């Protein structure tokens, strides 16, 4: 069965101290790190797409103003 092995005590150091698959706490840390990474990527993509959309809207407004100014002189 998966889980903590009571007969063998492991003394992990460094990265393995916090992210090991032999303890519930280590598994929890993996889940938290994975979910945080996915959320950060989603947030980055969402904010980046809004910035591009805002730039496109501003560019289109400028284009419409230039076209309107050009046609009103005719």
Secondary structure, DSSP 8 states (H G I E B T S, - for coil): --S--SS------THHHHS-TTSHHHHHHHHHHHHHHHHHHHHHHHHHHHHHHHHHHHHHHHHHHHHHHHHHT-
